[in-house]
Amino acid sequence: MQLNKECIVIGAGIAGLSAARTLSAAGRSVLVLESAASVGGRVSTHRRRLHNGRTAVFDAGAQFVYSIDPEFQEVVRKWHSDGLLREWSEASTLDRHPEIVRVHVGIKGMQALPQSMADSIDVRCDAQVEALTLHRDGYCVLTLADDTVLRAADVIVTCPAPQAVDLFERGEFPLPSEQRAYLDAVDYSRCLAVLAVLDRPSALAPPGVLNLSTGPLASICDQGQKGVSSEVPTVTLLAQPAWSYRHWDSNETIVAGILLAVADEWLGAEVLEHEVVHWGYAEAESRYPASCMVLHNTPTVVLAGDLFGPGRIEGAYLSGRAAARMVLGAGDK
Ligand SMILES: Cc1cc2nc3c(=O)[nH]c(=O)nc-3n(C[C@H](O)[C@H](O)[C@H](O)COP(=O)(O)OP(=O)(O)OC[C@H]3O[C@@H](n4cnc5c(N)ncnc54)[C@H](O)[C@@H]3O)c2cc1C
């Protein structure tokens, strides 16, 4: 049977792209399948052209990145030297997490990071994988939403655990019972975000971020002060997980109205337009201690993503790389 690629990676977020780059650097042929129209997953920068011809820019998901692991510090240094990141003094984050020394933001938005990782990698967007099946001859079969069927020797799955479990179920993939029980129990917080265009710069004090522990809002981030939206003043409001959960199905006008009313005293500006973003799997509420989860050997099927290790962008990166090393290690035997 002719394989389409040696390895297929499901998901072009940070974890999937990190896995693909590691495999590609080791000489493996690899294809990344992404259900969305662009790469990045939860590292997403929205751009909106306004009627005056100017462009409003917002980081809609991850707002900044930090690095604790020495290998990931190297990656962050490279992003700096490639002109993708700059340092940002997000002091309240540093106060809450003393292990974090520096916080960095994307100069053209955070999504420039996954976009640069996707350079020279074979990524197919708008490619939703529906089912993952093991063939008795020892390879994996992936069925896409458009009925395309692809075959690969090994697969790395990087979507959030509930979406991964759906893929396995639809493909009648034999998940080991202990791992199945763990994945079924994983809960993700939700996050409602409001991306708002202002008529003037917000009144937030430098560096342009406010973290709140009570009320509906978790944070307000001034995208102009971050350097992301240079032509138009914009802010991103992120709601608290419990509030987001309660208001998940509420009318978006009501959601935005409540969050913008709470933020009003810090904005000191008029909101010209806004958009609500729903993050259904914002963050895993517990983490798996290992850096990835091997679900099958020969063919190797590994689950990776920010559920593993330290989580967030750093954890996703390290997990993708660890999963790729599992595949490479299995191939060396
Ligand atoms: C609002 C918000 C704010 C955050 N702020 C920060 C921050 O400031 N700093 C930080 O470090 N982290 C932050 N995070 C967390 C960080 O964004 C994530 O931990 C990290 O991006 C996860 O990467 P990942 O590759 O594991 O998953 P994802 O980014 O979720 O990537 C998984 C990809 O798989 C794709 N996919 C899913 N199912 C399929 C399928 N069936 N077929 C094909 N593709 C599929 C998805 O479309 C997605 O692109 C934030 C997250 C949110 C939501």
The ligand as a MOL file (V3000), in Angstrom:
LIG
                    3D

  0  0  0     0  0            999 V3000
M  V30 BEGIN CTAB
M  V30 COUNTS 53 58 0 0 0
M  V30 BEGIN ATOM
M  V30 1 C -8.1560 33.2700 25.2800 0
M  V30 2 C -6.8430 32.5460 25.4690 0
M  V30 3 C -5.7450 33.2320 25.9830 0
M  V30 4 C -4.5170 32.5690 26.1470 0
M  V30 5 N -3.4400 33.2790 26.5980 0
M  V30 6 C -2.2210 32.6880 26.6100 0
M  V30 7 C -1.0490 33.4720 26.8590 0
M  V30 8 O -1.1210 34.7010 27.0360 0
M  V30 9 N 0.1570 32.8300 26.8770 0
M  V30 10 C 0.2560 31.4650 26.6460 0
M  V30 11 O 1.3780 30.9320 26.6690 0
M  V30 12 N -0.8360 30.7180 26.3670 0
M  V30 13 C -2.0560 31.3010 26.3310 0
M  V30 14 N -3.1650 30.5800 25.9860 0
M  V30 15 C -3.0160 29.1270 25.7760 0
M  V30 16 C -2.3210 28.8180 24.4310 0
M  V30 17 O -2.9260 29.5700 23.4130 0
M  V30 18 C -2.4890 27.3220 24.1760 0
M  V30 19 O -2.0340 26.6080 25.3090 0
M  V30 20 C -1.7010 26.8080 22.9730 0
M  V30 21 O -1.8020 27.6930 21.9000 0
M  V30 22 C -2.2440 25.4160 22.6090 0
M  V30 23 O -1.5960 24.9400 21.4400 0
M  V30 24 P -1.9510 23.4830 20.8920 0
M  V30 25 O -1.1950 23.3000 19.6360 0
M  V30 26 O -1.7770 22.4830 21.9900 0
M  V30 27 O -3.5230 23.5140 20.6050 0
M  V30 28 P -4.3690 24.3890 19.5740 0
M  V30 29 O -3.8030 25.7290 19.4280 0
M  V30 30 O -5.7890 24.2780 20.0450 0
M  V30 31 O -4.1790 23.6140 18.2020 0
M  V30 32 C -4.9540 22.4760 17.8620 0
M  V30 33 C -5.3280 22.6130 16.3870 0
M  V30 34 O -5.9960 21.4190 15.9790 0
M  V30 35 C -6.9990 21.8010 15.0410 0
M  V30 36 N -7.9690 20.6940 14.9880 0
M  V30 37 C -8.8500 20.3170 15.9460 0
M  V30 38 N -9.5510 19.2390 15.5330 0
M  V30 39 C -9.0980 18.9460 14.2860 0
M  V30 40 C -9.4480 17.9430 13.3300 0
M  V30 41 N -10.3940 17.0270 13.5890 0
M  V30 42 N -8.7890 17.9350 12.1300 0
M  V30 43 C -7.8200 18.8540 11.8640 0
M  V30 44 N -7.4720 19.8320 12.7330 0
M  V30 45 C -8.0990 19.8580 13.9360 0
M  V30 46 C -7.5630 23.0860 15.6270 0
M  V30 47 O -8.2500 23.8530 14.6440 0
M  V30 48 C -6.2870 23.7640 16.1210 0
M  V30 49 O -5.7280 24.6250 15.1320 0
M  V30 50 C -4.4040 31.1950 25.8000 0
M  V30 51 C -5.5000 30.5160 25.2700 0
M  V30 52 C -6.7200 31.1840 25.0910 0
M  V30 53 C -7.8700 30.4460 24.4860 0
M  V30 END ATOM
M  V30 BEGIN BOND
M  V30 1 1 1 2
M  V30 2 1 2 3
M  V30 3 2 2 52
M  V30 4 2 3 4
M  V30 5 1 4 5
M  V30 6 1 4 50
M  V30 7 2 5 6
M  V30 8 1 6 7
M  V30 9 1 6 13
M  V30 10 2 7 8
M  V30 11 1 7 9
M  V30 12 1 9 10
M  V30 13 2 10 11
M  V30 14 1 10 12
M  V30 15 2 12 13
M  V30 16 1 13 14
M  V30 17 1 14 15
M  V30 18 1 14 50
M  V30 19 1 15 16
M  V30 20 1 16 17
M  V30 21 1 16 18
M  V30 22 1 18 19
M  V30 23 1 18 20
M  V30 24 1 20 21
M  V30 25 1 20 22
M  V30 26 1 22 23
M  V30 27 1 23 24
M  V30 28 2 24 25
M  V30 29 1 24 26
M  V30 30 1 24 27
M  V30 31 1 27 28
M  V30 32 2 28 29
M  V30 33 1 28 30
M  V30 34 1 28 31
M  V30 35 1 31 32
M  V30 36 1 32 33
M  V30 37 1 33 34
M  V30 38 1 33 48
M  V30 39 1 34 35
M  V30 40 1 35 36
M  V30 41 1 35 46
M  V30 42 1 36 37
M  V30 43 1 36 45
M  V30 44 2 37 38
M  V30 45 1 38 39
M  V30 46 1 39 40
M  V30 47 2 39 45
M  V30 48 1 40 41
M  V30 49 2 40 42
M  V30 50 1 42 43
M  V30 51 2 43 44
M  V30 52 1 44 45
M  V30 53 1 46 47
M  V30 54 1 46 48
M  V30 55 1 48 49
M  V30 56 2 50 51
M  V30 57 1 51 52
M  V30 58 1 52 53
M  V30 END BOND
M  V30 END CTAB
M  END
